[in-house]
Amino acid sequence: MHRRVTALRQKGWTFNRIARWFNDNGYPTVLGPIFKSSHVHSIFKKKRASDERVNRRYKTKLTQFRLGLMDRTLVN
């Protein structure tokens, strides 16, 4: 769904026009019978936010770190 929205947005379509296209071509929404421009905008916005989270780069920070192991097995 997001790929279709992105492709149509790159062609210069508005969210309202994309919503009408989805409705005319029989695409169902999750909760309702028809798409609205706000649904299309939400699809576009949430995917972009998800991609930003996944592709975020963090600054490397080295700290003093120690790992200790403790054997807690019972021996007969």
N, CA, C, O and CB atoms as a CASP TS submission, in Angstrom:
PFRMAT TS
TARGET T0000
AUTHOR 0000-0000-0000
METHOD Language model
MODEL 1
PARENT N/A
ATOM      1  N   MET     1       0.828  -1.177   0.000  1.00  0.00           N
ATOM      2  CA  MET     1       0.000   0.000   0.000  1.00  0.00           C
ATOM      3  C   MET     1       0.880   1.251   0.000  1.00  0.00           C
ATOM      4  O   MET     1       0.629   2.195  -0.749  1.00  0.00           O
ATOM      5  CB  MET     1      -0.946  -0.008   1.207  1.00  0.00           C
ATOM      6  N   HIS     2       1.920   1.249   0.853  1.00  0.00           N
ATOM      7  CA  HIS     2       2.801   2.416   0.916  1.00  0.00           C
ATOM      8  C   HIS     2       3.530   2.636  -0.404  1.00  0.00           C
ATOM      9  O   HIS     2       3.721   3.779  -0.822  1.00  0.00           O
ATOM     10  CB  HIS     2       3.812   2.254   2.048  1.00  0.00           C
ATOM     11  N   ARG     3       3.940   1.554  -1.064  1.00  0.00           N
ATOM     12  CA  ARG     3       4.625   1.705  -2.352  1.00  0.00           C
ATOM     13  C   ARG     3       3.724   2.398  -3.368  1.00  0.00           C
ATOM     14  O   ARG     3       4.185   3.241  -4.138  1.00  0.00           O
ATOM     15  CB  ARG     3       5.070   0.335  -2.890  1.00  0.00           C
ATOM     16  N   ARG     4       2.457   2.049  -3.370  1.00  0.00           N
ATOM     17  CA  ARG     4       1.511   2.651  -4.310  1.00  0.00           C
ATOM     18  C   ARG     4       1.329   4.136  -3.989  1.00  0.00           C
ATOM     19  O   ARG     4       1.316   4.969  -4.896  1.00  0.00           O
ATOM     20  CB  ARG     4       0.145   1.913  -4.262  1.00  0.00           C
ATOM     21  N   VAL     5       1.188   4.471  -2.702  1.00  0.00           N
ATOM     22  CA  VAL     5       1.034   5.866  -2.300  1.00  0.00           C
ATOM     23  C   VAL     5       2.271   6.662  -2.694  1.00  0.00           C
ATOM     24  O   VAL     5       2.152   7.760  -3.236  1.00  0.00           O
ATOM     25  CB  VAL     5       0.785   5.974  -0.782  1.00  0.00           C
ATOM     26  N   THR     6       3.446   6.124  -2.431  1.00  0.00           N
ATOM     27  CA  THR     6       4.692   6.818  -2.761  1.00  0.00           C
ATOM     28  C   THR     6       4.817   7.039  -4.267  1.00  0.00           C
ATOM     29  O   THR     6       5.208   8.120  -4.707  1.00  0.00           O
ATOM     30  CB  THR     6       5.899   6.021  -2.245  1.00  0.00           C
ATOM     31  N   ALA     7       4.489   6.030  -5.046  1.00  0.00           N
ATOM     32  CA  ALA     7       4.575   6.154  -6.503  1.00  0.00           C
ATOM     33  C   ALA     7       3.625   7.239  -7.014  1.00  0.00           C
ATOM     34  O   ALA     7       3.996   8.027  -7.885  1.00  0.00           O
ATOM     35  CB  ALA     7       4.254   4.806  -7.178  1.00  0.00           C
ATOM     36  N   LEU     8       2.424   7.283  -6.489  1.00  0.00           N
ATOM     37  CA  LEU     8       1.462   8.290  -6.926  1.00  0.00           C
ATOM     38  C   LEU     8       1.845   9.684  -6.437  1.00  0.00           C
ATOM     39  O   LEU     8       1.620  10.669  -7.140  1.00  0.00           O
ATOM     40  CB  LEU     8       0.066   7.931  -6.432  1.00  0.00           C
ATOM     41  N   ARG     9       2.421   9.775  -5.239  1.00  0.00           N
ATOM     42  CA  ARG     9       2.883  11.072  -4.734  1.00  0.00           C
ATOM     43  C   ARG     9       4.022  11.611  -5.603  1.00  0.00           C
ATOM     44  O   ARG     9       4.106  12.814  -5.848  1.00  0.00           O
ATOM     45  CB  ARG     9       3.347  10.947  -3.261  1.00  0.00           C
ATOM     46  N   GLN    10       4.894  10.715  -6.067  1.00  0.00           N
ATOM     47  CA  GLN    10       5.996  11.142  -6.937  1.00  0.00           C
ATOM     48  C   GLN    10       5.484  11.655  -8.278  1.00  0.00           C
ATOM     49  O   GLN    10       6.156  12.445  -8.941  1.00  0.00           O
ATOM     50  CB  GLN    10       6.973   9.987  -7.162  1.00  0.00           C
ATOM     51  N   LYS    11       4.305  11.211  -8.674  1.00  0.00           N
ATOM     52  CA  LYS    11       3.684  11.720  -9.905  1.00  0.00           C
ATOM     53  C   LYS    11       2.981  13.051  -9.669  1.00  0.00           C
ATOM     54  O   LYS    11       2.465  13.657 -10.609  1.00  0.00           O
ATOM     55  CB  LYS    11       2.686  10.700 -10.459  1.00  0.00           C
ATOM     56  N   GLY    12       2.958  13.511  -8.413  1.00  0.00           N
ATOM     57  CA  GLY    12       2.349  14.799  -8.098  1.00  0.00           C
ATOM     58  C   GLY    12       0.915  14.711  -7.629  1.00  0.00           C
ATOM     59  O   GLY    12       0.249  15.741  -7.522  1.00  0.00           O
ATOM     60  N   TRP    13       0.414  13.520  -7.345  1.00  0.00           N
ATOM     61  CA  TRP    13      -0.966  13.357  -6.896  1.00  0.00           C
ATOM     62  C   TRP    13      -1.108  13.847  -5.461  1.00  0.00           C
ATOM     63  O   TRP    13      -0.174  13.743  -4.665  1.00  0.00           O
ATOM     64  CB  TRP    13      -1.410  11.883  -7.010  1.00  0.00           C
ATOM     65  N   THR    14      -2.283  14.384  -5.137  1.00  0.00           N
ATOM     66  CA  THR    14      -2.593  14.790  -3.773  1.00  0.00           C
ATOM     67  C   THR    14      -3.114  13.577  -3.001  1.00  0.00           C
ATOM     68  O   THR    14      -3.473  12.552  -3.582  1.00  0.00           O
ATOM     69  CB  THR    14      -3.634  15.950  -3.759  1.00  0.00           C
ATOM     70  N   PHE    15      -3.143  13.726  -1.677  1.00  0.00           N
ATOM     71  CA  PHE    15      -3.680  12.639  -0.846  1.00  0.00           C
ATOM     72  C   PHE    15      -5.151  12.403  -1.163  1.00  0.00           C
ATOM     73  O   PHE    15      -5.615  11.262  -1.150  1.00  0.00           O
ATOM     74  CB  PHE    15      -3.504  12.961   0.655  1.00  0.00           C
ATOM     75  N   ASN    16      -5.874  13.457  -1.443  1.00  0.00           N
ATOM     76  CA  ASN    16      -7.294  13.334  -1.768  1.00  0.00           C
ATOM     77  C   ASN    16      -7.486  12.557  -3.077  1.00  0.00           C
ATOM     78  O   ASN    16      -8.363  11.698  -3.169  1.00  0.00           O
ATOM     79  CB  ASN    16      -7.944  14.732  -1.873  1.00  0.00           C
ATOM     80  N   ARG    17      -6.679  12.855  -4.068  1.00  0.00           N
ATOM     81  CA  ARG    17      -6.787  12.155  -5.352  1.00  0.00           C
ATOM     82  C   ARG    17      -6.422  10.679  -5.204  1.00  0.00           C
ATOM     83  O   ARG    17      -7.056   9.814  -5.808  1.00  0.00           O
ATOM     84  CB  ARG    17      -5.881  12.819  -6.404  1.00  0.00           C
ATOM     85  N   ILE    18      -5.397  10.396  -4.397  1.00  0.00           N
ATOM     86  CA  ILE    18      -5.003   8.999  -4.161  1.00  0.00           C
ATOM     87  C   ILE    18      -6.125   8.251  -3.446  1.00  0.00           C
ATOM     88  O   ILE    18      -6.416   7.103  -3.783  1.00  0.00           O
ATOM     89  CB  ILE    18      -3.694   8.928  -3.327  1.00  0.00           C
ATOM     90  N   ALA    19      -6.756   8.892  -2.465  1.00  0.00           N
ATOM     91  CA  ALA    19      -7.875   8.263  -1.746  1.00  0.00           C
ATOM     92  C   ALA    19      -9.009   7.923  -2.710  1.00  0.00           C
ATOM     93  O   ALA    19      -9.580   6.834  -2.645  1.00  0.00           O
ATOM     94  CB  ALA    19      -8.392   9.195  -0.622  1.00  0.00           C
ATOM     95  N   ARG    20      -9.333   8.858  -3.603  1.00  0.00           N
ATOM     96  CA  ARG    20     -10.384   8.576  -4.592  1.00  0.00           C
ATOM     97  C   ARG    20      -9.981   7.416  -5.499  1.00  0.00           C
ATOM     98  O   ARG    20     -10.819   6.588  -5.858  1.00  0.00           O
ATOM     99  CB  ARG    20     -10.679   9.830  -5.441  1.00  0.00           C
ATOM    100  N   TRP    21      -8.710   7.354  -5.867  1.00  0.00           N
ATOM    101  CA  TRP    21      -8.229   6.268  -6.730  1.00  0.00           C
ATOM    102  C   TRP    21      -8.371   4.917  -6.020  1.00  0.00           C
ATOM    103  O   TRP    21      -8.811   3.939  -6.624  1.00  0.00           O
ATOM    104  CB  TRP    21      -6.751   6.509  -7.135  1.00  0.00           C
ATOM    105  N   PHE    22      -7.991   4.868  -4.728  1.00  0.00           N
ATOM    106  CA  PHE    22      -8.152   3.628  -3.954  1.00  0.00           C
ATOM    107  C   PHE    22      -9.623   3.209  -3.911  1.00  0.00           C
ATOM    108  O   PHE    22      -9.945   2.037  -4.105  1.00  0.00           O
ATOM    109  CB  PHE    22      -7.605   3.809  -2.515  1.00  0.00           C
ATOM    110  N   ASN    23     -10.505   4.162  -3.657  1.00  0.00           N
ATOM    111  CA  ASN    23     -11.937   3.855  -3.583  1.00  0.00           C
ATOM    112  C   ASN    23     -12.472   3.383  -4.934  1.00  0.00           C
ATOM    113  O   ASN    23     -13.255   2.435  -4.993  1.00  0.00           O
ATOM    114  CB  ASN    23     -12.724   5.087  -3.109  1.00  0.00           C
ATOM    115  N   ASP    24     -12.057   4.035  -6.012  1.00  0.00           N
ATOM    116  CA  ASP    24     -12.534   3.661  -7.350  1.00  0.00           C
ATOM    117  C   ASP    24     -12.031   2.281  -7.784  1.00  0.00           C
ATOM    118  O   ASP    24     -12.672   1.610  -8.593  1.00  0.00           O
ATOM    119  CB  ASP    24     -12.095   4.706  -8.369  1.00  0.00           C
ATOM    120  N   ASN    25     -10.887   1.864  -7.245  1.00  0.00           N
ATOM    121  CA  ASN    25     -10.304   0.580  -7.622  1.00  0.00           C
ATOM    122  C   ASN    25     -10.576  -0.525  -6.605  1.00  0.00           C
ATOM    123  O   ASN    25      -9.979  -1.598  -6.694  1.00  0.00           O
ATOM    124  CB  ASN    25      -8.823   0.733  -7.808  1.00  0.00           C
ATOM    125  N   GLY    26     -11.461  -0.284  -5.643  1.00  0.00           N
ATOM    126  CA  GLY    26     -11.926  -1.322  -4.732  1.00  0.00           C
ATOM    127  C   GLY    26     -10.982  -1.692  -3.607  1.00  0.00           C
ATOM    128  O   GLY    26     -11.106  -2.782  -3.049  1.00  0.00           O
ATOM    129  N   TYR    27     -10.041  -0.826  -3.252  1.00  0.00           N
ATOM    130  CA  TYR    27      -9.156  -1.114  -2.124  1.00  0.00           C
ATOM    131  C   TYR    27      -9.926  -0.898  -0.827  1.00  0.00           C
ATOM    132  O   TYR    27     -10.517   0.166  -0.643  1.00  0.00           O
ATOM    133  CB  TYR    27      -7.876  -0.221  -2.167  1.00  0.00           C
ATOM    134  N   PRO    28      -9.934  -1.875   0.076  1.00  0.00           N
ATOM    135  CA  PRO    28     -10.648  -1.701   1.346  1.00  0.00           C
ATOM    136  C   PRO    28      -9.748  -1.050   2.400  1.00  0.00           C
ATOM    137  O   PRO    28      -8.526  -1.195   2.362  1.00  0.00           O
ATOM    138  CB  PRO    28     -11.166  -3.058   1.859  1.00  0.00           C
ATOM    139  N   THR    29     -10.360  -0.344   3.325  1.00  0.00           N
ATOM    140  CA  THR    29      -9.618   0.161   4.477  1.00  0.00           C
ATOM    141  C   THR    29      -9.710  -0.884   5.580  1.00  0.00           C
ATOM    142  O   THR    29     -10.471  -1.846   5.477  1.00  0.00           O
ATOM    143  CB  THR    29     -10.171   1.551   4.959  1.00  0.00           C
ATOM    144  N   VAL    30      -8.932  -0.687   6.631  1.00  0.00           N
ATOM    145  CA  VAL    30      -8.945  -1.645   7.734  1.00  0.00           C
ATOM    146  C   VAL    30     -10.253  -1.568   8.515  1.00  0.00           C
ATOM    147  O   VAL    30     -10.818  -2.600   8.877  1.00  0.00           O
ATOM    148  CB  VAL    30      -7.760  -1.397   8.669  1.00  0.00           C
ATOM    149  N   LEU    31     -10.739  -0.354   8.778  1.00  0.00           N
ATOM    150  CA  LEU    31     -11.907  -0.196   9.639  1.00  0.00           C
ATOM    151  C   LEU    31     -13.166   0.304   8.941  1.00  0.00           C
ATOM    152  O   LEU    31     -14.264   0.172   9.483  1.00  0.00           O
ATOM    153  CB  LEU    31     -11.574   0.729  10.730  1.00  0.00           C
ATOM    154  N   GLY    32     -13.026   0.869   7.761  1.00  0.00           N
ATOM    155  CA  GLY    32     -14.197   1.470   7.137  1.00  0.00           C
ATOM    156  C   GLY    32     -14.313   1.124   5.669  1.00  0.00           C
ATOM    157  O   GLY    32     -13.406   0.520   5.096  1.00  0.00           O
ATOM    158  N   PRO    33     -15.425   1.505   5.057  1.00  0.00           N
ATOM    159  CA  PRO    33     -15.670   1.131   3.671  1.00  0.00           C
ATOM    160  C   PRO    33     -14.936   1.999   2.647  1.00  0.00           C
ATOM    161  O   PRO    33     -14.688   1.548   1.529  1.00  0.00           O
ATOM    162  CB  PRO    33     -17.130   1.187   3.401  1.00  0.00           C
ATOM    163  N   ILE    34     -14.583   3.247   3.012  1.00  0.00           N
ATOM    164  CA  ILE    34     -13.958   4.108   2.014  1.00  0.00           C
ATOM    165  C   ILE    34     -12.703   4.778   2.565  1.00  0.00           C
ATOM    166  O   ILE    34     -12.577   5.022   3.765  1.00  0.00           O
ATOM    167  CB  ILE    34     -14.949   5.165   1.536  1.00  0.00           C
ATOM    168  N   PHE    35     -11.780   5.067   1.652  1.00  0.00           N
ATOM    169  CA  PHE    35     -10.574   5.801   2.007  1.00  0.00           C
ATOM    170  C   PHE    35     -10.874   7.286   2.045  1.00  0.00           C
ATOM    171  O   PHE    35     -11.716   7.785   1.297  1.00  0.00           O
ATOM    172  CB  PHE    35      -9.436   5.504   1.017  1.00  0.00           C
ATOM    173  N   LYS    36     -10.182   7.979   2.916  1.00  0.00           N
ATOM    174  CA  LYS    36     -10.201   9.435   2.966  1.00  0.00           C
ATOM    175  C   LYS    36      -8.753   9.901   2.842  1.00  0.00           C
ATOM    176  O   LYS    36      -7.826   9.110   3.016  1.00  0.00           O
ATOM    177  CB  LYS    36     -10.876   9.971   4.295  1.00  0.00           C
ATOM    178  N   SER    37      -8.564  11.159   2.548  1.00  0.00           N
ATOM    179  CA  SER    37      -7.209  11.672   2.374  1.00  0.00           C
ATOM    180  C   SER    37      -6.384  11.507   3.650  1.00  0.00           C
ATOM    181  O   SER    37      -5.169  11.315   3.584  1.00  0.00           O
ATOM    182  CB  SER    37      -7.251  13.144   1.962  1.00  0.00           C
ATOM    183  N   SER    38      -7.038  11.581   4.808  1.00  0.00           N
ATOM    184  CA  SER    38      -6.305  11.420   6.071  1.00  0.00           C
ATOM    185  C   SER    38      -5.767   9.996   6.232  1.00  0.00           C
ATOM    186  O   SER    38      -4.710   9.804   6.833  1.00  0.00           O
ATOM    187  CB  SER    38      -7.213  11.771   7.259  1.00  0.00           C
ATOM    188  N   HIS    39      -6.481   8.995   5.703  1.00  0.00           N
ATOM    189  CA  HIS    39      -5.986   7.621   5.751  1.00  0.00           C
ATOM    190  C   HIS    39      -4.715   7.483   4.922  1.00  0.00           C
ATOM    191  O   HIS    39      -3.740   6.865   5.350  1.00  0.00           O
ATOM    192  CB  HIS    39      -7.060   6.639   5.248  1.00  0.00           C
ATOM    193  N   VAL    40      -4.743   8.065   3.741  1.00  0.00           N
ATOM    194  CA  VAL    40      -3.594   7.986   2.842  1.00  0.00           C
ATOM    195  C   VAL    40      -2.407   8.713   3.452  1.00  0.00           C
ATOM    196  O   VAL    40      -1.281   8.218   3.402  1.00  0.00           O
ATOM    197  CB  VAL    40      -3.937   8.577   1.461  1.00  0.00           C
ATOM    198  N   HIS    41      -2.653   9.883   4.025  1.00  0.00           N
ATOM    199  CA  HIS    41      -1.579  10.635   4.671  1.00  0.00           C
ATOM    200  C   HIS    41      -0.984   9.840   5.828  1.00  0.00           C
ATOM    201  O   HIS    41       0.233   9.838   6.015  1.00  0.00           O
ATOM    202  CB  HIS    41      -2.095  11.992   5.171  1.00  0.00           C
ATOM    203  N   SER    42      -1.815   9.176   6.593  1.00  0.00           N
ATOM    204  CA  SER    42      -1.349   8.372   7.720  1.00  0.00           C
ATOM    205  C   SER    42      -0.458   7.227   7.252  1.00  0.00           C
ATOM    206  O   SER    42       0.570   6.959   7.873  1.00  0.00           O
ATOM    207  CB  SER    42      -2.537   7.823   8.507  1.00  0.00           C
ATOM    208  N   ILE    43      -0.827   6.558   6.185  1.00  0.00           N
ATOM    209  CA  ILE    43      -0.009   5.473   5.627  1.00  0.00           C
ATOM    210  C   ILE    43       1.361   6.014   5.242  1.00  0.00           C
ATOM    211  O   ILE    43       2.388   5.414   5.560  1.00  0.00           O
ATOM    212  CB  ILE    43      -0.705   4.827   4.393  1.00  0.00           C
ATOM    213  N   PHE    44       1.368   7.146   4.559  1.00  0.00           N
ATOM    214  CA  PHE    44       2.601   7.768   4.092  1.00  0.00           C
ATOM    215  C   PHE    44       3.482   8.191   5.263  1.00  0.00           C
ATOM    216  O   PHE    44       4.684   7.924   5.268  1.00  0.00           O
ATOM    217  CB  PHE    44       2.286   8.973   3.209  1.00  0.00           C
ATOM    218  N   LYS    45       2.887   8.847   6.248  1.00  0.00           N
ATOM    219  CA  LYS    45       3.622   9.388   7.387  1.00  0.00           C
ATOM    220  C   LYS    45       4.183   8.279   8.288  1.00  0.00           C
ATOM    221  O   LYS    45       5.335   8.356   8.717  1.00  0.00           O
ATOM    222  CB  LYS    45       2.715  10.308   8.197  1.00  0.00           C
ATOM    223  N   LYS    46       3.381   7.259   8.574  1.00  0.00           N
ATOM    224  CA  LYS    46       3.826   6.199   9.484  1.00  0.00           C
ATOM    225  C   LYS    46       4.972   5.380   8.885  1.00  0.00           C
ATOM    226  O   LYS    46       5.889   4.986   9.606  1.00  0.00           O
ATOM    227  CB  LYS    46       2.655   5.276   9.830  1.00  0.00           C
ATOM    228  N   LYS    47       4.932   5.123   7.591  1.00  0.00           N
ATOM    229  CA  LYS    47       6.010   4.383   6.948  1.00  0.00           C
ATOM    230  C   LYS    47       7.295   5.195   6.961  1.00  0.00           C
ATOM    231  O   LYS    47       8.373   4.653   7.203  1.00  0.00           O
ATOM    232  CB  LYS    47       5.628   4.014   5.512  1.00  0.00           C
ATOM    233  N   ARG    48       7.184   6.489   6.702  1.00  0.00           N
ATOM    234  CA  ARG    48       8.366   7.356   6.719  1.00  0.00           C
ATOM    235  C   ARG    48       8.970   7.392   8.125  1.00  0.00           C
ATOM    236  O   ARG    48      10.191   7.316   8.265  1.00  0.00           O
ATOM    237  CB  ARG    48       7.999   8.792   6.249  1.00  0.00           C
ATOM    238  N   ALA    49       8.152   7.504   9.153  1.00  0.00           N
ATOM    239  CA  ALA    49       8.646   7.517  10.535  1.00  0.00           C
ATOM    240  C   ALA    49       9.293   6.186  10.890  1.00  0.00           C
ATOM    241  O   ALA    49      10.321   6.162  11.568  1.00  0.00           O
ATOM    242  CB  ALA    49       7.503   7.825  11.516  1.00  0.00           C
ATOM    243  N   SER    50       8.710   5.087  10.445  1.00  0.00           N
ATOM    244  CA  SER    50       9.273   3.763  10.692  1.00  0.00           C
ATOM    245  C   SER    50      10.640   3.624  10.024  1.00  0.00           C
ATOM    246  O   SER    50      11.581   3.118  10.635  1.00  0.00           O
ATOM    247  CB  SER    50       8.318   2.671  10.184  1.00  0.00           C
ATOM    248  N   ASP    51      10.751   4.066   8.791  1.00  0.00           N
ATOM    249  CA  ASP    51      12.031   3.994   8.081  1.00  0.00           C
ATOM    250  C   ASP    51      13.099   4.829   8.775  1.00  0.00           C
ATOM    251  O   ASP    51      14.256   4.416   8.851  1.00  0.00           O
ATOM    252  CB  ASP    51      11.863   4.461   6.635  1.00  0.00           C
ATOM    253  N   GLU    52      12.723   5.993   9.280  1.00  0.00           N
ATOM    254  CA  GLU    52      13.684   6.838   9.988  1.00  0.00           C
ATOM    255  C   GLU    52      14.189   6.157  11.255  1.00  0.00           C
ATOM    256  O   GLU    52      15.373   6.253  11.575  1.00  0.00           O
ATOM    257  CB  GLU    52      13.052   8.187  10.336  1.00  0.00           C
ATOM    258  N   ARG    53      13.304   5.466  11.982  1.00  0.00           N
ATOM    259  CA  ARG    53      13.723   4.750  13.188  1.00  0.00           C
ATOM    260  C   ARG    53      14.668   3.615  12.849  1.00  0.00           C
ATOM    261  O   ARG    53      15.683   3.429  13.521  1.00  0.00           O
ATOM    262  CB  ARG    53      12.511   4.210  13.939  1.00  0.00           C
ATOM    263  N   VAL    54      14.347   2.853  11.814  1.00  0.00           N
ATOM    264  CA  VAL    54      15.150   1.699  11.432  1.00  0.00           C
ATOM    265  C   VAL    54      16.530   2.118  10.922  1.00  0.00           C
ATOM    266  O   VAL    54      17.530   1.460  11.210  1.00  0.00           O
ATOM    267  CB  VAL    54      14.423   0.885  10.366  1.00  0.00           C
ATOM    268  N   ASN    55      16.580   3.206  10.169  1.00  0.00           N
ATOM    269  CA  ASN    55      17.829   3.625   9.542  1.00  0.00           C
ATOM    270  C   ASN    55      18.624   4.642  10.355  1.00  0.00           C
ATOM    271  O   ASN    55      19.636   5.159   9.882  1.00  0.00           O
ATOM    272  CB  ASN    55      17.539   4.196   8.199  1.00  0.00           C
ATOM    273  N   ARG    56      18.178   4.929  11.561  1.00  0.00           N
ATOM    274  CA  ARG    56      18.859   5.898  12.412  1.00  0.00           C
ATOM    275  C   ARG    56      20.256   5.387  12.771  1.00  0.00           C
ATOM    276  O   ARG    56      20.440   4.212  13.088  1.00  0.00           O
ATOM    277  CB  ARG    56      18.035   6.175  13.694  1.00  0.00           C
ATOM    278  N   ARG    57      21.217   6.279  12.714  1.00  0.00           N
ATOM    279  CA  ARG    57      22.588   5.956  13.094  1.00  0.00           C
ATOM    280  C   ARG    57      22.880   6.603  14.437  1.00  0.00           C
ATOM    281  O   ARG    57      22.579   7.777  14.653  1.00  0.00           O
ATOM    282  CB  ARG    57      23.605   6.431  12.012  1.00  0.00           C
ATOM    283  N   TYR    58      23.467   5.827  15.335  1.00  0.00           N
ATOM    284  CA  TYR    58      23.793   6.322  16.654  1.00  0.00           C
ATOM    285  C   TYR    58      25.294   6.559  16.749  1.00  0.00           C
ATOM    286  O   TYR    58      26.090   5.830  16.157  1.00  0.00           O
ATOM    287  CB  TYR    58      23.321   5.339  17.739  1.00  0.00           C
ATOM    288  N   LYS    59      25.660   7.568  17.487  1.00  0.00           N
ATOM    289  CA  LYS    59      27.054   7.871  17.720  1.00  0.00           C
ATOM    290  C   LYS    59      27.633   6.788  18.638  1.00  0.00           C
ATOM    291  O   LYS    59      27.031   6.418  19.645  1.00  0.00           O
ATOM    292  CB  LYS    59      27.223   9.296  18.339  1.00  0.00           C
ATOM    293  N   THR    60      28.803   6.296  18.266  1.00  0.00           N
ATOM    294  CA  THR    60      29.450   5.265  19.066  1.00  0.00           C
ATOM    295  C   THR    60      29.992   5.877  20.353  1.00  0.00           C
ATOM    296  O   THR    60      30.633   6.928  20.334  1.00  0.00           O
ATOM    297  CB  THR    60      30.582   4.580  18.267  1.00  0.00           C
ATOM    298  N   LYS    61      29.730   5.211  21.458  1.00  0.00           N
ATOM    299  CA  LYS    61      30.211   5.682  22.747  1.00  0.00           C
ATOM    300  C   LYS    61      30.841   4.495  23.471  1.00  0.00           C
ATOM    301  O   LYS    61      30.167   3.514  23.788  1.00  0.00           O
ATOM    302  CB  LYS    61      29.052   6.320  23.594  1.00  0.00           C
ATOM    303  N   LEU    62      32.126   4.598  23.723  1.00  0.00           N
ATOM    304  CA  LEU    62      32.829   3.529  24.421  1.00  0.00           C
ATOM    305  C   LEU    62      32.867   3.859  25.905  1.00  0.00           C
ATOM    306  O   LEU    62      33.204   4.973  26.305  1.00  0.00           O
ATOM    307  CB  LEU    62      34.268   3.336  23.858  1.00  0.00           C
ATOM    308  N   THR    63      32.513   2.865  26.710  1.00  0.00           N
ATOM    309  CA  THR    63      32.528   3.040  28.150  1.00  0.00           C
ATOM    310  C   THR    63      33.260   1.873  28.782  1.00  0.00           C
ATOM    311  O   THR    63      33.537   0.865  28.131  1.00  0.00           O
ATOM    312  CB  THR    63      31.096   3.161  28.712  1.00  0.00           C
ATOM    313  N   GLN    64      33.565   2.024  30.046  1.00  0.00           N
ATOM    314  CA  GLN    64      34.218   0.938  30.759  1.00  0.00           C
ATOM    315  C   GLN    64      33.161  -0.140  31.006  1.00  0.00           C
ATOM    316  O   GLN    64      32.098   0.129  31.565  1.00  0.00           O
ATOM    317  CB  GLN    64      34.867   1.437  32.110  1.00  0.00           C
ATOM    318  N   PHE    65      33.470  -1.348  30.583  1.00  0.00           N
ATOM    319  CA  PHE    65      32.490  -2.423  30.645  1.00  0.00           C
ATOM    320  C   PHE    65      33.162  -3.674  31.171  1.00  0.00           C
ATOM    321  O   PHE    65      34.290  -3.989  30.792  1.00  0.00           O
ATOM    322  CB  PHE    65      31.855  -2.682  29.261  1.00  0.00           C
ATOM    323  N   ARG    66      32.472  -4.382  32.039  1.00  0.00           N
ATOM    324  CA  ARG    66      33.017  -5.620  32.578  1.00  0.00           C
ATOM    325  C   ARG    66      31.899  -6.650  32.610  1.00  0.00           C
ATOM    326  O   ARG    66      30.766  -6.356  32.992  1.00  0.00           O
ATOM    327  CB  ARG    66      33.630  -5.405  34.002  1.00  0.00           C
ATOM    328  N   LEU    67      32.240  -7.850  32.203  1.00  0.00           N
ATOM    329  CA  LEU    67      31.281  -8.938  32.179  1.00  0.00           C
ATOM    330  C   LEU    67      31.798 -10.049  33.081  1.00  0.00           C
ATOM    331  O   LEU    67      32.923 -10.521  32.917  1.00  0.00           O
ATOM    332  CB  LEU    67      31.043  -9.452  30.728  1.00  0.00           C
ATOM    333  N   GLY    68      30.989 -10.452  34.010  1.00  0.00           N
ATOM    334  CA  GLY    68      31.389 -11.529  34.908  1.00  0.00           C
ATOM    335  C   GLY    68      30.425 -12.684  34.806  1.00  0.00           C
ATOM    336  O   GLY    68      29.222 -12.479  34.646  1.00  0.00           O
ATOM    337  N   LEU    69      30.938 -13.899  34.898  1.00  0.00           N
ATOM    338  CA  LEU    69      30.118 -15.104  34.853  1.00  0.00           C
ATOM    339  C   LEU    69      30.199 -15.798  36.199  1.00  0.00           C
ATOM    340  O   LEU    69      31.257 -15.834  36.827  1.00  0.00           O
ATOM    341  CB  LEU    69      30.572 -16.053  33.711  1.00  0.00           C
ATOM    342  N   MET    70      29.087 -16.343  36.632  1.00  0.00           N
ATOM    343  CA  MET    70      29.055 -17.064  37.893  1.00  0.00           C
ATOM    344  C   MET    70      28.443 -18.431  37.633  1.00  0.00           C
ATOM    345  O   MET    70      27.340 -18.527  37.095  1.00  0.00           O
ATOM    346  CB  MET    70      28.255 -16.281  38.981  1.00  0.00           C
ATOM    347  N   ASP    71      29.152 -19.491  38.012  1.00  0.00           N
ATOM    348  CA  ASP    71      28.660 -20.845  37.848  1.00  0.00           C
ATOM    349  C   ASP    71      27.768 -21.188  39.028  1.00  0.00           C
ATOM    350  O   ASP    71      28.226 -21.242  40.169  1.00  0.00           O
ATOM    351  CB  ASP    71      29.826 -21.853  37.723  1.00  0.00           C
ATOM    352  N   ARG    72      26.507 -21.416  38.752  1.00  0.00           N
ATOM    353  CA  ARG    72      25.556 -21.728  39.814  1.00  0.00           C
ATOM    354  C   ARG    72      25.008 -23.141  39.686  1.00  0.00           C
ATOM    355  O   ARG    72      23.911 -23.424  40.166  1.00  0.00           O
ATOM    356  CB  ARG    72      24.414 -20.730  39.805  1.00  0.00           C
ATOM    357  N   THR    73      25.758 -24.031  39.043  1.00  0.00           N
ATOM    358  CA  THR    73      25.292 -25.410  38.909  1.00  0.00           C
ATOM    359  C   THR    73      25.516 -26.143  40.223  1.00  0.00           C
ATOM    360  O   THR    73      26.449 -25.845  40.968  1.00  0.00           O
ATOM    361  CB  THR    73      26.019 -26.136  37.744  1.00  0.00           C
ATOM    362  N   LEU    74      24.653 -27.094  40.487  1.00  0.00           N
ATOM    363  CA  LEU    74      24.784 -27.907  41.694  1.00  0.00           C
ATOM    364  C   LEU    74      25.585 -29.160  41.371  1.00  0.00           C
ATOM    365  O   LEU    74      25.329 -29.826  40.367  1.00  0.00           O
ATOM    366  CB  LEU    74      23.390 -28.280  42.268  1.00  0.00           C
ATOM    367  N   VAL    75      26.514 -29.466  42.186  1.00  0.00           N
ATOM    368  CA  VAL    75      27.340 -30.655  41.985  1.00  0.00           C
ATOM    369  C   VAL    75      27.019 -31.637  43.113  1.00  0.00           C
ATOM    370  O   VAL    75      27.003 -31.269  44.288  1.00  0.00           O
ATOM    371  CB  VAL    75      28.880 -30.293  41.957  1.00  0.00           C
ATOM    372  N   ASN    76      26.765 -32.891  42.736  1.00  0.00           N
ATOM    373  CA  ASN    76      26.431 -33.911  43.747  1.00  0.00           C
ATOM    374  C   ASN    76      27.660 -34.481  44.339  1.00  0.00           C
ATOM    375  O   ASN    76      27.582 -35.351  45.206  1.00  0.00           O
ATOM    376  CB  ASN    76      25.593 -35.022  43.160  1.00  0.00           C
TER
END
